[in-house]
């Protein structure tokens, strides 16, 4: 794989993780704006963060598909699945167990062993560490990789099928088939279906990544063009498909940024992601109380609060991730590797 691709995955992944921390942070509505401009700034920033989730999750699904199908062949399927058990399934289960024990011991939520198994493996409810639902989702998609492989082998046919899947995924609410609806509305399956086109597109580009960039980018343009032509038939089609394609476009079109390469903080990305949602839920009352009682008195601006309160949560998340990384890199590198899926 191109070295510049690897670098982009590292820093884009870190920034996308920071975006997910921002997304899950609570919105402070109790602070009065200084005036119309301050109010507009707060609302604009809150809206931007809330509307970013489609791009963020599309990136994670697309890159996972890209990396899995890079140099893929059916002979490699057992090895690929074995690697994904280590890089996806084991850290997913470990983090669920950690927070299940933590929540039970500190009485945030009592979680029985049977409930833990249901929430971890059966997709019917969000897992205990809810943000990691996508990790389990892409592991299940990896198990289905022989089907995806048969589709993406032939370029032109594959892209036609991918566009068809994008159309079906976007218009899924209009498909009046009871069996399909029953599966779709089971737990968080719909979330996986929602981002499946991004995973599929990533798989396509991962498998064909050695081809010339210009010829590959034609397929992105075709997908966006088709979505533009059909957007009147399916609500939000152009917007949705553009977001699904944007992560791949970033990987190919974003120039190398030397200033962002080889930063140690990128090693914390997976721990940050695993920690952030449970951490935010538990610390929200304390952080918001601290902000409104102290920081807001110094900077009484609602728009600044929208940014700064999220930066406080992000700083705590990075700090705790760094502490865990530093601690276990010395005490038990093997356990750290299990927690991060080998990403350290």
Residue pairs with C-beta under 8 A, 6 or more apart in sequence:
1 70
1 209
2 209
4 256
5 209
5 251
7 256
7 260
7 261
7 262
8 250
8 251
8 254
8 256
9 63
9 67
9 251
10 261
10 263
10 266
10 269
11 257
11 260
11 261
11 263
11 266
12 59
12 63
12 250
12 251
12 254
13 59
13 60
13 63
13 266
13 269
14 263
14 265
14 266
14 268
14 269
16 56
16 59
16 60
17 269
17 272
17 273
17 276
18 272
18 314
19 49
19 52
19 55
19 56
20 53
20 56
20 131
20 273
20 276
21 272
21 276
21 280
21 310
21 313
21 314
21 317
22 49
22 52
22 310
22 314
23 49
23 50
23 52
23 53
23 56
24 131
24 276
24 277
24 280
25 49
25 280
25 309
25 310
25 313
26 280
26 284
26 288
27 46
27 306
28 288
28 291
28 292
28 302
28 305
28 306
28 309
30 292
31 292
31 296
31 300
31 302
31 305
32 302
33 39
33 42
33 301
33 302
33 303
34 300
34 301
34 302
38 301
38 302
38 303
39 302
39 303
40 303
41 302
41 303
41 306
42 302
42 303
42 305
42 306
45 303
45 306
45 307
46 306
49 310
54 240
54 243
55 243
55 246
55 247
57 134
57 195
57 198
58 195
58 198
58 243
58 244
58 246
58 247
59 198
59 247
59 250
60 134
60 138
61 134
61 138
61 195
61 196
61 198
61 199
61 202
62 198
62 199
62 201
62 202
62 205
62 244
62 247
62 248
63 202
63 247
63 251
64 138
64 141
64 199
64 202
65 138
65 141
65 198
65 199
65 200
65 201
65 202
65 203
65 204
65 206
66 202
66 203
66 205
66 206
66 209
66 248
66 251
67 206
68 80
68 84
68 138
68 142
68 145
68 203
68 206
69 145
69 148
69 149
69 152
69 202
69 203
69 204
69 206
69 207
70 206
70 207
70 209
72 80
72 145
72 149
72 206
72 207
74 146
74 149
77 145
77 146
80 142
80 145
81 142
81 143
81 145
84 139
84 142
85 139
86 338
86 341
86 342
87 341
87 342
87 343
88 135
88 136
88 138
88 139
88 142
88 341
89 136
89 139
90 338
90 341
91 135
91 270
91 274
91 338
91 339
91 340
91 341
92 120
92 127
92 132
92 135
92 136
92 139
93 120
94 338
94 339
95 129
95 132
95 274
95 339
96 116
96 119
96 120
96 127
96 128
96 129
96 132
97 116
98 129
99 128
99 129
99 278
100 111
100 116
100 128
102 108
102 278
103 109
103 110
103 111
103 128
104 110
104 111
108 282
111 119
111 128
116 128
118 124
118 125
119 125
119 126
119 127
119 128
120 127
120 128
120 136
121 136
122 187
123 136
123 186
123 187
123 188
123 189
124 186
124 187
125 187
125 188
126 133
126 188
127 133
127 136
128 278
129 274
129 277
129 278
130 277
130 278
131 273
131 274
131 276
131 277
131 278
132 273
132 274
133 188
133 191
134 191
134 192
134 195
137 188
137 191
137 192
137 195
138 199
140 192
141 148
141 192
141 196
141 199
145 203
148 200
148 203
149 207
151 157
151 158
151 161
151 162
152 158
152 162
152 200
152 203
152 204
152 207
152 208
153 207
155 208
155 219
158 204
159 204
159 219
159 222
159 223
162 197
162 200
162 201
162 204
162 223
163 222
163 223
163 226
165 196
165 197
165 200
166 197
166 223
166 227
166 240
166 241
166 244
167 230
167 234
167 237
168 175
169 193
169 194
169 196
169 197
170 234
170 236
170 237
170 240
170 241
171 234
171 237
172 180
172 184
172 190
172 193
175 181
183 189
184 190
184 193
195 244
197 241
197 244
198 244
198 247
201 223
201 244
201 245
201 248
202 247
202 248
204 219
205 216
205 248
205 251
205 252
208 216
209 216
213 252
216 252
217 249
217 252
217 253
220 245
220 248
220 249
220 252
223 241
223 244
223 245
224 238
224 241
224 242
224 245
226 241
227 237
227 238
227 240
227 241
227 242
228 238
230 237
231 237
231 238
265 318
265 322
267 325
267 340
267 343
267 344
268 318
268 321
268 322
268 325
269 343
270 339
270 340
270 341
270 343
271 321
271 324
271 325
271 339
271 340
272 317
272 318
272 321
274 339
275 317
275 320
275 321
275 324
276 313
276 317
279 313
279 316
279 317
279 320
280 313
283 313
283 316
287 309
287 312
287 313
287 316
288 309
290 312
291 305
291 308
291 309
291 312
295 305
295 308
295 312
296 305
299 305
299 308
324 339
325 336
325 344
328 335
328 336
328 339
329 336
329 344
333 344
336 344
337 344
